Amino acid sequence: MLTERIMHECLKKLLGNVDNPDEEDIESVCKLLGTVGAMLDTPKAANHMAVYFSRIEELRTSPAVSSRIQFLLL
């Protein structure tokens, strides 16, 4: 399995495009968090997780994101 640090780097890269988010990246974030999110959600990584979910909330309400992706982020 990949290390926790690598998973955090993947999430940062996938959530990094603020101006024009790629729908495939957002779908990948959802799948990755569904798969390894419980392992990443530790007290040590609380700040990282807060940033991820803050970004997800921004994407969920963004008009630049399709309604299908917004629904996926619920």
All heavy atoms as a GROMACS GRO file, in nm:
protein
  577
    1MET      N    1   0.085  -0.119   0.000
    1MET     CA    2   0.000   0.000   0.000
    1MET      C    3   0.089   0.124   0.000
    1MET      O    4   0.199   0.124   0.052
    1MET     CB    5  -0.088  -0.005   0.125
    1MET     CG    6  -0.180   0.111   0.141
    1MET     SD    7  -0.344   0.060   0.099
    1MET     CE    8  -0.424   0.214   0.082
    2LEU      N    9   0.037   0.231  -0.056
    2LEU     CA   10   0.109   0.357  -0.058
    2LEU      C   11   0.105   0.422   0.079
    2LEU      O   12   0.013   0.400   0.157
    2LEU     CB   13   0.048   0.450  -0.162
    2LEU     CG   14   0.056   0.401  -0.306
    2LEU    CD1   15  -0.024   0.492  -0.396
    2LEU    CD2   16   0.199   0.392  -0.353
    3THR      N   17   0.202   0.505   0.106
    3THR     CA   18   0.211   0.568   0.238
    3THR      C   19   0.108   0.679   0.252
    3THR      O   20   0.054   0.731   0.153
    3THR     CB   21   0.351   0.626   0.261
    3THR    OG1   22   0.370   0.735   0.171
    3THR    CG2   23   0.459   0.520   0.246
    4GLU      N   24   0.084   0.715   0.376
    4GLU     CA   25  -0.011   0.823   0.406
    4GLU      C   26   0.034   0.954   0.341
    4GLU      O   27  -0.049   1.028   0.286
    4GLU     CB   28  -0.019   0.839   0.559
    4GLU     CG   29  -0.116   0.944   0.603
    4GLU     CD   30  -0.123   0.954   0.755
    4GLU    OE1   31  -0.091   0.856   0.824
    4GLU    OE2   32  -0.162   1.062   0.802
    5ARG      N   33   0.162   0.981   0.344
    5ARG     CA   34   0.215   1.104   0.283
    5ARG      C   35   0.184   1.109   0.134
    5ARG      O   36   0.143   1.213   0.081
    5ARG     CB   37   0.366   1.113   0.306
    5ARG     CG   38   0.426   1.243   0.255
    5ARG     CD   39   0.579   1.244   0.266
    5ARG     NE   40   0.643   1.140   0.186
    5ARG     CZ   41   0.664   1.147   0.054
    5ARG    NH1   42   0.624   1.252  -0.013
    5ARG    NH2   43   0.724   1.049  -0.009
    6ILE      N   44   0.198   0.999   0.064
    6ILE     CA   45   0.169   0.994  -0.079
    6ILE      C   46   0.021   1.018  -0.105
    6ILE      O   47  -0.017   1.089  -0.198
    6ILE     CB   48   0.217   0.861  -0.140
    6ILE    CG1   49   0.370   0.854  -0.135
    6ILE    CG2   50   0.166   0.844  -0.282
    6ILE    CD1   51   0.428   0.720  -0.173
    7MET      N   52  -0.064   0.960  -0.022
    7MET     CA   53  -0.208   0.981  -0.038
    7MET      C   54  -0.245   1.128  -0.020
    7MET      O   55  -0.326   1.184  -0.094
    7MET     CB   56  -0.287   0.896   0.063
    7MET     CG   57  -0.281   0.747   0.038
    7MET     SD   58  -0.366   0.701  -0.114
    7MET     CE   59  -0.229   0.677  -0.222
    8HIS      N   60  -0.182   1.194   0.079
    8HIS     CA   61  -0.208   1.337   0.100
    8HIS      C   62  -0.160   1.418  -0.021
    8HIS      O   63  -0.229   1.512  -0.063
    8HIS     CB   64  -0.140   1.387   0.227
    8HIS     CG   65  -0.210   1.345   0.353
    8HIS    ND1   66  -0.337   1.388   0.385
    8HIS    CD2   67  -0.172   1.265   0.454
    8HIS    CE1   68  -0.373   1.336   0.501
    8HIS    NE2   69  -0.274   1.260   0.544
    9GLU      N   70  -0.046   1.382  -0.078
    9GLU     CA   71   0.004   1.453  -0.196
    9GLU      C   72  -0.091   1.434  -0.314
    9GLU      O   73  -0.116   1.528  -0.390
    9GLU     CB   74   0.145   1.405  -0.231
    9GLU     CG   75   0.251   1.448  -0.133
    9GLU     CD   76   0.262   1.599  -0.120
    9GLU    OE1   77   0.252   1.672  -0.222
    9GLU    OE2   78   0.280   1.645  -0.005
   10CYS      N   79  -0.144   1.314  -0.330
   10CYS     CA   80  -0.240   1.289  -0.438
   10CYS      C   81  -0.365   1.375  -0.421
   10CYS      O   82  -0.414   1.436  -0.518
   10CYS     CB   83  -0.279   1.141  -0.442
   10CYS     SG   84  -0.148   1.031  -0.496
   11LEU      N   85  -0.417   1.380  -0.300
   11LEU     CA   86  -0.535   1.461  -0.274
   11LEU      C   87  -0.508   1.610  -0.298
   11LEU      O   88  -0.591   1.680  -0.357
   11LEU     CB   89  -0.585   1.439  -0.131
   11LEU     CG   90  -0.655   1.305  -0.109
   11LEU    CD1   91  -0.669   1.275   0.039
   11LEU    CD2   92  -0.791   1.305  -0.177
   12LYS      N   93  -0.392   1.657  -0.256
   12LYS     CA   94  -0.357   1.798  -0.279
   12LYS      C   95  -0.351   1.828  -0.428
   12LYS      O   96  -0.401   1.932  -0.474
   12LYS     CB   97  -0.222   1.831  -0.215
   12LYS     CG   98  -0.226   1.839  -0.066
   12LYS     CD   99  -0.087   1.866  -0.012
   12LYS     CE  100  -0.080   1.843   0.137
   12LYS     NZ  101   0.056   1.856   0.189
   13LYS      N  102  -0.292   1.737  -0.505
   13LYS     CA  103  -0.282   1.758  -0.650
   13LYS      C  104  -0.420   1.756  -0.714
   13LYS      O  105  -0.451   1.840  -0.799
   13LYS     CB  106  -0.193   1.652  -0.713
   13LYS     CG  107  -0.176   1.671  -0.862
   13LYS     CD  108  -0.082   1.569  -0.920
   13LYS     CE  109  -0.059   1.580  -1.067
   13LYS     NZ  110  -0.154   1.648  -1.148
   14LEU      N  111  -0.504   1.662  -0.674
   14LEU     CA  112  -0.637   1.651  -0.734
   14LEU      C  113  -0.726   1.770  -0.699
   14LEU      O  114  -0.813   1.808  -0.779
   14LEU     CB  115  -0.704   1.521  -0.689
   14LEU     CG  116  -0.642   1.393  -0.745
   14LEU    CD1  117  -0.697   1.272  -0.672
   14LEU    CD2  118  -0.666   1.382  -0.894
   15LEU      N  119  -0.708   1.828  -0.582
   15LEU     CA  120  -0.789   1.942  -0.540
   15LEU      C  121  -0.724   2.076  -0.570
   15LEU      O  122  -0.778   2.181  -0.534
   15LEU     CB  123  -0.818   1.932  -0.389
   15LEU     CG  124  -0.913   1.821  -0.347
   15LEU    CD1  125  -0.914   1.806  -0.196
   15LEU    CD2  126  -1.053   1.847  -0.400
   16GLY      N  127  -0.611   2.075  -0.636
   16GLY     CA  128  -0.532   2.195  -0.654
   16GLY      C  129  -0.582   2.293  -0.758
   16GLY      O  130  -0.555   2.412  -0.749
   17ASN      N  131  -0.657   2.248  -0.857
   17ASN     CA  132  -0.702   2.337  -0.963
   17ASN      C  133  -0.826   2.414  -0.917
   17ASN      O  134  -0.938   2.368  -0.931
   17ASN     CB  135  -0.732   2.257  -1.090
   17ASN     CG  136  -0.752   2.345  -1.210
   17ASN    OD1  137  -0.762   2.466  -1.199
   17ASN    ND2  138  -0.757   2.283  -1.326
   18VAL      N  139  -0.804   2.533  -0.866
   18VAL     CA  140  -0.912   2.612  -0.807
   18VAL      C  141  -0.996   2.680  -0.915
   18VAL      O  142  -1.118   2.685  -0.906
   18VAL     CB  143  -0.854   2.718  -0.710
   18VAL    CG1  144  -0.963   2.804  -0.653
   18VAL    CG2  145  -0.776   2.650  -0.600
   19ASP      N  146  -0.933   2.733  -1.018
   19ASP     CA  147  -1.004   2.812  -1.118
   19ASP      C  148  -1.090   2.730  -1.213
   19ASP      O  149  -1.203   2.767  -1.244
   19ASP     CB  150  -0.904   2.894  -1.200
   19ASP     CG  151  -0.826   2.992  -1.114
   19ASP    OD1  152  -0.885   3.044  -1.018
   19ASP    OD2  153  -0.707   3.015  -1.143
   20ASN      N  154  -1.036   2.619  -1.262
   20ASN     CA  155  -1.108   2.537  -1.359
   20ASN      C  156  -1.093   2.390  -1.321
   20ASN      O  157  -1.015   2.317  -1.381
   20ASN     CB  158  -1.053   2.563  -1.500
   20ASN     CG  159  -1.135   2.496  -1.606
   20ASN    OD1  160  -1.249   2.459  -1.583
   20ASN    ND2  161  -1.076   2.479  -1.722
   21PRO      N  162  -1.170   2.345  -1.222
   21PRO     CA  163  -1.153   2.207  -1.174
   21PRO      C  164  -1.194   2.105  -1.279
   21PRO      O  165  -1.294   2.122  -1.349
   21PRO     CB  166  -1.245   2.201  -1.052
   21PRO     CG  167  -1.344   2.310  -1.072
   21PRO     CD  168  -1.277   2.415  -1.153
   22ASP      N  169  -1.116   2.001  -1.292
   22ASP     CA  170  -1.143   1.892  -1.385
   22ASP      C  171  -1.238   1.793  -1.317
   22ASP      O  172  -1.212   1.749  -1.204
   22ASP     CB  173  -1.012   1.824  -1.423
   22ASP     CG  174  -1.031   1.717  -1.527
   22ASP    OD1  175  -1.124   1.728  -1.610
   22ASP    OD2  176  -0.952   1.621  -1.526
   23GLU      N  177  -1.346   1.759  -1.384
   23GLU     CA  178  -1.445   1.670  -1.324
   23GLU      C  179  -1.386   1.533  -1.290
   23GLU      O  180  -1.422   1.473  -1.190
   23GLU     CB  181  -1.567   1.656  -1.414
   23GLU     CG  182  -1.650   1.783  -1.418
   23GLU     CD  183  -1.783   1.764  -1.487
   23GLU    OE1  184  -1.811   1.654  -1.538
   23GLU    OE2  185  -1.860   1.861  -1.488
   24GLU      N  186  -1.295   1.485  -1.373
   24GLU     CA  187  -1.232   1.356  -1.345
   24GLU      C  188  -1.149   1.362  -1.216
   24GLU      O  189  -1.146   1.265  -1.140
   24GLU     CB  190  -1.143   1.313  -1.462
   24GLU     CG  191  -1.223   1.274  -1.584
   24GLU     CD  192  -1.134   1.234  -1.700
   24GLU    OE1  193  -1.010   1.228  -1.684
   24GLU    OE2  194  -1.189   1.207  -1.807
   25ASP      N  195  -1.084   1.475  -1.192
   25ASP     CA  196  -1.008   1.492  -1.068
   25ASP      C  197  -1.101   1.489  -0.946
   25ASP      O  198  -1.070   1.427  -0.845
   25ASP     CB  199  -0.929   1.622  -1.069
   25ASP     CG  200  -0.810   1.619  -1.164
   25ASP    OD1  201  -0.776   1.510  -1.214
   25ASP    OD2  202  -0.752   1.727  -1.188
   26ILE      N  203  -1.214   1.556  -0.958
   26ILE     CA  204  -1.309   1.559  -0.847
   26ILE      C  205  -1.365   1.419  -0.820
   26ILE      O  206  -1.377   1.377  -0.706
   26ILE     CB  207  -1.422   1.660  -0.874
   26ILE    CG1  208  -1.364   1.801  -0.890
   26ILE    CG2  209  -1.524   1.657  -0.762
   26ILE    CD1  210  -1.463   1.903  -0.941
   27GLU      N  211  -1.398   1.348  -0.927
   27GLU     CA  212  -1.445   1.210  -0.910
   27GLU      C  213  -1.338   1.124  -0.844
   27GLU      O  214  -1.369   1.040  -0.758
   27GLU     CB  215  -1.484   1.150  -1.045
   27GLU     CG  216  -1.610   1.208  -1.103
   27GLU     CD  217  -1.645   1.144  -1.236
   27GLU    OE1  218  -1.656   1.019  -1.241
   27GLU    OE2  219  -1.662   1.219  -1.334
   28SER      N  220  -1.213   1.145  -0.882
   28SER     CA  221  -1.102   1.069  -0.823
   28SER      C  222  -1.087   1.100  -0.675
   28SER      O  223  -1.059   1.010  -0.595
   28SER     CB  224  -0.972   1.099  -0.897
   28SER     OG  225  -0.981   1.058  -1.030
   29VAL      N  226  -1.106   1.225  -0.637
   29VAL     CA  227  -1.100   1.264  -0.495
   29VAL      C  228  -1.206   1.188  -0.417
   29VAL      O  229  -1.179   1.132  -0.310
   29VAL     CB  230  -1.118   1.416  -0.477
   29VAL    CG1  231  -1.147   1.451  -0.333
   29VAL    CG2  232  -0.995   1.490  -0.525
   30CYS      N  233  -1.328   1.185  -0.471
   30CYS     CA  234  -1.437   1.115  -0.402
   30CYS      C  235  -1.406   0.966  -0.385
   30CYS      O  236  -1.426   0.910  -0.277
   30CYS     CB  237  -1.568   1.134  -0.478
   30CYS     SG  238  -1.627   1.303  -0.477
   31LYS      N  239  -1.356   0.905  -0.490
   31LYS     CA  240  -1.323   0.762  -0.484
   31LYS      C  241  -1.207   0.737  -0.388
   31LYS      O  242  -1.212   0.642  -0.308
   31LYS     CB  243  -1.288   0.712  -0.626
   31LYS     CG  244  -1.271   0.565  -0.636
   31LYS     CD  245  -1.403   0.495  -0.615
   31LYS     CE  246  -1.388   0.349  -0.648
   31LYS     NZ  247  -1.507   0.274  -0.615
   32LEU      N  248  -1.104   0.821  -0.394
   32LEU     CA  249  -0.988   0.804  -0.307
   32LEU      C  250  -1.026   0.821  -0.160
   32LEU      O  251  -0.987   0.741  -0.075
   32LEU     CB  252  -0.878   0.902  -0.347
   32LEU     CG  253  -0.744   0.890  -0.275
   32LEU    CD1  254  -0.684   0.752  -0.296
   32LEU    CD2  255  -0.648   0.997  -0.325
   33LEU      N  256  -1.105   0.925  -0.130
   33LEU     CA  257  -1.146   0.945   0.010
   33LEU      C  258  -1.237   0.833   0.057
   33LEU      O  259  -1.233   0.794   0.174
   33LEU     CB  260  -1.214   1.080   0.026
   33LEU     CG  261  -1.119   1.200   0.030
   33LEU    CD1  262  -1.199   1.330   0.032
   33LEU    CD2  263  -1.025   1.193   0.148
   34GLY      N  264  -1.319   0.781  -0.033
   34GLY     CA  265  -1.404   0.667   0.003
   34GLY      C  266  -1.324   0.543   0.034
   34GLY      O  267  -1.362   0.460   0.117
   35THR      N  268  -1.209   0.530  -0.032
   35THR     CA  269  -1.125   0.412  -0.016
   35THR      C  270  -1.030   0.423   0.103
   35THR      O  271  -1.020   0.332   0.185
   35THR     CB  272  -1.044   0.387  -0.144
   35THR    OG1  273  -1.133   0.376  -0.254
   35THR    CG2  274  -0.961   0.261  -0.133
   36VAL      N  275  -0.959   0.534   0.114
   36VAL     CA  276  -0.855   0.548   0.217
   36VAL      C  277  -0.882   0.659   0.318
   36VAL      O  278  -0.799   0.684   0.406
   36VAL     CB  279  -0.715   0.569   0.154
   36VAL    CG1  280  -0.677   0.453   0.067
   36VAL    CG2  281  -0.708   0.700   0.080
   37GLY      N  282  -0.997   0.724   0.307
   37GLY     CA  283  -1.027   0.837   0.395
   37GLY      C  284  -1.023   0.803   0.543
   37GLY      O  285  -0.972   0.881   0.624
   38ALA      N  286  -1.075   0.687   0.578
   38ALA     CA  287  -1.076   0.649   0.721
   38ALA      C  288  -0.934   0.633   0.775
   38ALA      O  289  -0.907   0.667   0.890
   38ALA     CB  290  -1.155   0.520   0.739
   39MET      N  291  -0.844   0.583   0.692
   39MET     CA  292  -0.705   0.566   0.736
   39MET      C  293  -0.633   0.701   0.747
   39MET      O  294  -0.543   0.717   0.828
   39MET     CB  295  -0.629   0.475   0.639
   39MET     CG  296  -0.677   0.332   0.644
   39MET     SD  297  -0.578   0.218   0.544
   39MET     CE  298  -0.582   0.293   0.382
   40LEU      N  299  -0.673   0.797   0.664
   40LEU     CA  300  -0.609   0.928   0.666
   40LEU      C  301  -0.664   1.019   0.775
   40LEU      O  302  -0.600   1.116   0.813
   40LEU     CB  303  -0.626   0.998   0.530
   40LEU     CG  304  -0.562   0.933   0.409
   40LEU    CD1  305  -0.595   1.014   0.285
   40LEU    CD2  306  -0.413   0.920   0.427
   41ASP      N  307  -0.782   0.989   0.822
   41ASP     CA  308  -0.849   1.075   0.921
   41ASP      C  309  -0.797   1.045   1.061
   41ASP      O  310  -0.860   0.977   1.141
   41ASP     CB  311  -1.000   1.054   0.914
   41ASP     CG  312  -1.077   1.161   0.988
   41ASP    OD1  313  -1.017   1.265   1.020
   41ASP    OD2  314  -1.197   1.140   1.013
   42THR      N  315  -0.680   1.099   1.089
   42THR     CA  316  -0.616   1.080   1.219
   42THR      C  317  -0.594   1.218   1.283
   42THR      O  318  -0.596   1.319   1.212
   42THR     CB  319  -0.479   1.012   1.203
   42THR    OG1  320  -0.394   1.097   1.125
   42THR    CG2  321  -0.492   0.875   1.137
   43PRO      N  322  -0.574   1.224   1.413
   43PRO     CA  323  -0.548   1.354   1.477
   43PRO      C  324  -0.427   1.425   1.416
   43PRO      O  325  -0.427   1.547   1.404
   43PRO     CB  326  -0.523   1.317   1.622
   43PRO     CG  327  -0.597   1.189   1.643
   43PRO     CD  328  -0.587   1.116   1.511
   44LYS      N  329  -0.328   1.350   1.375
   44LYS     CA  330  -0.208   1.407   1.316
   44LYS      C  331  -0.238   1.478   1.183
   44LYS      O  332  -0.174   1.576   1.148
   44LYS     CB  333  -0.105   1.296   1.294
   44LYS     CG  334   0.028   1.342   1.241
   44LYS     CD  335   0.127   1.227   1.234
   44LYS     CE  336   0.129   1.169   1.095
   44LYS     NZ  337   0.231   1.069   1.073
   45ALA      N  338  -0.336   1.428   1.111
   45ALA     CA  339  -0.369   1.482   0.979
   45ALA      C  340  -0.496   1.567   0.980
   45ALA      O  341  -0.552   1.596   0.874
   45ALA     CB  342  -0.385   1.367   0.880
   46ALA      N  343  -0.540   1.610   1.096
   46ALA     CA  344  -0.665   1.686   1.106
   46ALA      C  345  -0.663   1.814   1.023
   46ALA      O  346  -0.764   1.848   0.959
   46ALA     CB  347  -0.695   1.717   1.252
   47ASN      N  348  -0.550   1.882   1.021
   47ASN     CA  349  -0.542   2.005   0.941
   47ASN      C  350  -0.556   1.977   0.792
   47ASN      O  351  -0.624   2.050   0.721
   47ASN     CB  352  -0.410   2.078   0.969
   47ASN     CG  353  -0.406   2.138   1.107
   47ASN    OD1  354  -0.508   2.164   1.168
   47ASN    ND2  355  -0.285   2.157   1.158
   48HIS      N  356  -0.492   1.871   0.746
   48HIS     CA  357  -0.504   1.833   0.605
   48HIS      C  358  -0.649   1.801   0.570
   48HIS      O  359  -0.701   1.848   0.468
   48HIS     CB  360  -0.418   1.710   0.572
   48HIS     CG  361  -0.272   1.734   0.577
   48HIS    ND1  362  -0.205   1.815   0.487
   48HIS    CD2  363  -0.177   1.687   0.661
   48HIS    CE1  364  -0.077   1.816   0.515
   48HIS    NE2  365  -0.057   1.738   0.621
   49MET      N  366  -0.713   1.721   0.652
   49MET     CA  367  -0.851   1.681   0.625
   49MET      C  368  -0.944   1.802   0.626
   49MET      O  369  -1.036   1.811   0.543
   49MET     CB  370  -0.897   1.576   0.728
   49MET     CG  371  -0.820   1.447   0.722
   49MET     SD  372  -0.826   1.362   0.562
   49MET     CE  373  -0.988   1.292   0.569
   50ALA      N  374  -0.921   1.896   0.714
   50ALA     CA  375  -1.004   2.017   0.718
   50ALA      C  376  -0.990   2.096   0.588
   50ALA      O  377  -1.090   2.146   0.534
   50ALA     CB  378  -0.965   2.103   0.838
   51VAL      N  379  -0.869   2.105   0.536
   51VAL     CA  380  -0.847   2.175   0.409
   51VAL      C  381  -0.916   2.101   0.295
   51VAL      O  382  -0.981   2.164   0.209
   51VAL     CB  383  -0.696   2.190   0.381
   51VAL    CG1  384  -0.671   2.241   0.240
   51VAL    CG2  385  -0.633   2.283   0.483
   52TYR      N  386  -0.906   1.969   0.291
   52TYR     CA  387  -0.971   1.892   0.185
   52TYR      C  388  -1.121   1.916   0.185
   52TYR      O  389  -1.181   1.941   0.080
   52TYR     CB  390  -0.945   1.741   0.199
   52TYR     CG  391  -0.800   1.701   0.202
   52TYR    CD1  392  -0.760   1.587   0.272
   52TYR    CD2  393  -0.702   1.774   0.136
   52TYR    CE1  394  -0.628   1.548   0.275
   52TYR    CE2  395  -0.569   1.735   0.140
   52TYR     CZ  396  -0.533   1.621   0.210
   52TYR     OH  397  -0.401   1.583   0.213
   53PHE      N  398  -1.182   1.906   0.302
   53PHE     CA  399  -1.327   1.920   0.307
   53PHE      C  400  -1.373   2.064   0.287
   53PHE      O  401  -1.482   2.087   0.234
   53PHE     CB  402  -1.383   1.859   0.436
   53PHE     CG  403  -1.386   1.709   0.427
   53PHE    CD1  404  -1.290   1.632   0.490
   53PHE    CD2  405  -1.483   1.644   0.352
   53PHE    CE1  406  -1.289   1.494   0.479
   53PHE    CE2  407  -1.485   1.506   0.341
   53PHE     CZ  408  -1.388   1.431   0.405
   54SER      N  409  -1.290   2.159   0.320
   54SER     CA  410  -1.320   2.298   0.289
   54SER      C  411  -1.321   2.317   0.138
   54SER      O  412  -1.411   2.383   0.082
   54SER     CB  413  -1.217   2.389   0.355
   54SER     OG  414  -1.232   2.521   0.312
   55ARG      N  415  -1.222   2.260   0.072
   55ARG     CA  416  -1.215   2.270  -0.074
   55ARG      C  417  -1.332   2.197  -0.139
   55ARG      O  418  -1.390   2.245  -0.237
   55ARG     CB  419  -1.082   2.212  -0.122
   55ARG     CG  420  -1.065   2.211  -0.269
   55ARG     CD  421  -1.046   2.352  -0.325
   55ARG     NE  422  -1.030   2.343  -0.469
   55ARG     CZ  423  -1.110   2.401  -0.556
   55ARG    NH1  424  -1.208   2.478  -0.514
   55ARG    NH2  425  -1.093   2.386  -0.684
   56ILE      N  426  -1.369   2.082  -0.086
   56ILE     CA  427  -1.483   2.007  -0.140
   56ILE      C  428  -1.610   2.089  -0.126
   56ILE      O  429  -1.693   2.093  -0.218
   56ILE     CB  430  -1.495   1.870  -0.071
   56ILE    CG1  431  -1.382   1.778  -0.120
   56ILE    CG2  432  -1.630   1.807  -0.095
   56ILE    CD1  433  -1.368   1.650  -0.042
   57GLU      N  434  -1.626   2.157  -0.015
   57GLU     CA  435  -1.744   2.242   0.005
   57GLU      C  436  -1.745   2.357  -0.096
   57GLU      O  437  -1.851   2.391  -0.150
   57GLU     CB  438  -1.747   2.296   0.148
   57GLU     CG  439  -1.867   2.382   0.179
   57GLU     CD  440  -2.001   2.311   0.165
   57GLU    OE1  441  -2.007   2.186   0.178
   57GLU    OE2  442  -2.102   2.380   0.141
   58GLU      N  443  -1.630   2.416  -0.123
   58GLU     CA  444  -1.622   2.521  -0.225
   58GLU      C  445  -1.663   2.467  -0.362
   58GLU      O  446  -1.737   2.533  -0.435
   58GLU     CB  447  -1.479   2.575  -0.235
   58GLU     CG  448  -1.433   2.658  -0.119
   58GLU     CD  449  -1.285   2.695  -0.133
   58GLU    OE1  450  -1.233   2.696  -0.246
   58GLU    OE2  451  -1.222   2.721  -0.029
   59LEU      N  452  -1.615   2.349  -0.396
   59LEU     CA  453  -1.650   2.289  -0.524
   59LEU      C  454  -1.799   2.256  -0.532
   59LEU      O  455  -1.861   2.271  -0.636
   59LEU     CB  456  -1.568   2.161  -0.546
   59LEU     CG  457  -1.420   2.181  -0.573
   59LEU    CD1  458  -1.347   2.048  -0.565
   59LEU    CD2  459  -1.399   2.246  -0.709
   60ARG      N  460  -1.854   2.211  -0.421
   60ARG     CA  461  -1.995   2.171  -0.419
   60ARG      C  462  -2.087   2.288  -0.451
   60ARG      O  463  -2.193   2.270  -0.510
   60ARG     CB  464  -2.031   2.113  -0.282
   60ARG     CG  465  -2.166   2.043  -0.279
   60ARG     CD  466  -2.200   1.993  -0.141
   60ARG     NE  467  -2.217   2.100  -0.045
   60ARG     CZ  468  -2.327   2.176  -0.035
   60ARG    NH1  469  -2.427   2.158  -0.116
   60ARG    NH2  470  -2.335   2.270   0.057
   61THR      N  471  -2.048   2.408  -0.414
   61THR     CA  472  -2.133   2.525  -0.437
   61THR      C  473  -2.086   2.609  -0.556
   61THR      O  474  -2.144   2.714  -0.583
   61THR     CB  475  -2.136   2.612  -0.311
   61THR    OG1  476  -2.003   2.652  -0.277
   61THR    CG2  477  -2.198   2.538  -0.193
   62SER      N  478  -1.985   2.565  -0.627
   62SER     CA  479  -1.929   2.642  -0.738
   62SER      C  480  -2.015   2.628  -0.864
   62SER      O  481  -2.052   2.517  -0.903
   62SER     CB  482  -1.787   2.593  -0.768
   62SER     OG  483  -1.741   2.652  -0.887
   63PRO      N  484  -2.043   2.740  -0.930
   63PRO     CA  485  -2.116   2.731  -1.057
   63PRO      C  486  -2.031   2.673  -1.171
   63PRO      O  487  -2.085   2.633  -1.274
   63PRO     CB  488  -2.154   2.877  -1.087
   63PRO     CG  489  -2.059   2.959  -1.008
   63PRO     CD  490  -2.018   2.877  -0.890
   64ALA      N  491  -1.901   2.663  -1.153
   64ALA     CA  492  -1.812   2.607  -1.254
   64ALA      C  493  -1.816   2.454  -1.257
   64ALA      O  494  -1.761   2.393  -1.348
   64ALA     CB  495  -1.668   2.653  -1.230
   65VAL      N  496  -1.884   2.395  -1.160
   65VAL     CA  497  -1.891   2.249  -1.149
   65VAL      C  498  -2.031   2.203  -1.189
   65VAL      O  499  -2.130   2.263  -1.148
   65VAL     CB  500  -1.858   2.205  -1.004
   65VAL    CG1  501  -1.873   2.056  -0.987
   65VAL    CG2  502  -1.718   2.249  -0.968
   66SER      N  503  -2.039   2.098  -1.268
   66SER     CA  504  -2.168   2.049  -1.314
   66SER      C  505  -2.253   1.998  -1.197
   66SER      O  506  -2.201   1.961  -1.092
   66SER     CB  507  -2.149   1.937  -1.416
   66SER     OG  508  -2.103   1.819  -1.353
   67SER      N  509  -2.383   1.994  -1.220
   67SER     CA  510  -2.473   1.948  -1.114
   67SER      C  511  -2.447   1.802  -1.079
   67SER      O  512  -2.464   1.762  -0.964
   67SER     CB  513  -2.619   1.969  -1.156
   67SER     OG  514  -2.647   1.899  -1.275
   68ARG      N  515  -2.405   1.722  -1.175
   68ARG     CA  516  -2.374   1.581  -1.147
   68ARG      C  517  -2.260   1.570  -1.046
   68ARG      O  518  -2.266   1.494  -0.951
   68ARG     CB  519  -2.334   1.509  -1.277
   68ARG     CG  520  -2.303   1.362  -1.260
   68ARG     CD  521  -2.264   1.300  -1.393
   68ARG     NE  522  -2.131   1.337  -1.434
   68ARG     CZ  523  -2.021   1.273  -1.393
   68ARG    NH1  524  -2.029   1.172  -1.309
   68ARG    NH2  525  -1.903   1.310  -1.436
   69ILE      N  526  -2.155   1.650  -1.063
   69ILE     CA  527  -2.042   1.649  -0.973
   69ILE      C  528  -2.081   1.710  -0.839
   69ILE      O  529  -2.040   1.661  -0.733
   69ILE     CB  530  -1.922   1.722  -1.034
   69ILE    CG1  531  -1.873   1.648  -1.160
   69ILE    CG2  532  -1.808   1.735  -0.935
   69ILE    CD1  533  -1.824   1.506  -1.136
   70GLN      N  534  -2.161   1.815  -0.840
   70GLN     CA  535  -2.207   1.874  -0.714
   70GLN      C  536  -2.283   1.771  -0.632
   70GLN      O  537  -2.267   1.761  -0.510
   70GLN     CB  538  -2.295   1.996  -0.740
   70GLN     CG  539  -2.216   2.116  -0.790
   70GLN     CD  540  -2.304   2.233  -0.826
   70GLN    OE1  541  -2.426   2.220  -0.836
   70GLN    NE2  542  -2.242   2.348  -0.844
   71PHE      N  543  -2.367   1.692  -0.697
   71PHE     CA  544  -2.441   1.587  -0.629
   71PHE      C  545  -2.347   1.480  -0.575
   71PHE      O  546  -2.367   1.429  -0.464
   71PHE     CB  547  -2.544   1.524  -0.723
   71PHE     CG  548  -2.632   1.423  -0.657
   71PHE    CD1  549  -2.735   1.461  -0.574
   71PHE    CD2  550  -2.609   1.288  -0.678
   71PHE    CE1  551  -2.815   1.367  -0.511
   71PHE    CE2  552  -2.689   1.193  -0.617
   71PHE     CZ  553  -2.792   1.233  -0.534
   72LEU      N  554  -2.242   1.448  -0.649
   72LEU     CA  555  -2.144   1.350  -0.604
   72LEU      C  556  -2.074   1.397  -0.476
   72LEU      O  557  -2.039   1.315  -0.392
   72LEU     CB  558  -2.041   1.327  -0.716
   72LEU     CG  559  -1.928   1.228  -0.690
   72LEU    CD1  560  -1.984   1.087  -0.674
   72LEU    CD2  561  -1.830   1.232  -0.807
   73LEU      N  562  -2.057   1.527  -0.463
   73LEU     CA  563  -1.986   1.583  -0.347
   73LEU      C  564  -2.073   1.594  -0.223
   73LEU      O  565  -2.024   1.633  -0.117
   73LEU     CB  566  -1.929   1.720  -0.383
   73LEU     CG  567  -1.819   1.721  -0.488
   73LEU    CD1  568  -1.787   1.861  -0.531
   73LEU    CD2  569  -1.695   1.650  -0.438
   74LEU      N  570  -2.202   1.566  -0.234
   74LEU     CA  571  -2.290   1.576  -0.116
   74LEU      C  572  -2.255   1.474  -0.011
   74LEU      O  573  -2.209   1.371  -0.030
   74LEU     CB  574  -2.436   1.557  -0.156
   74LEU     CG  575  -2.496   1.675  -0.227
   74LEU    CD1  576  -2.639   1.642  -0.269
   74LEU    CD2  577  -2.496   1.800  -0.145
   0.00000   0.00000   0.00000
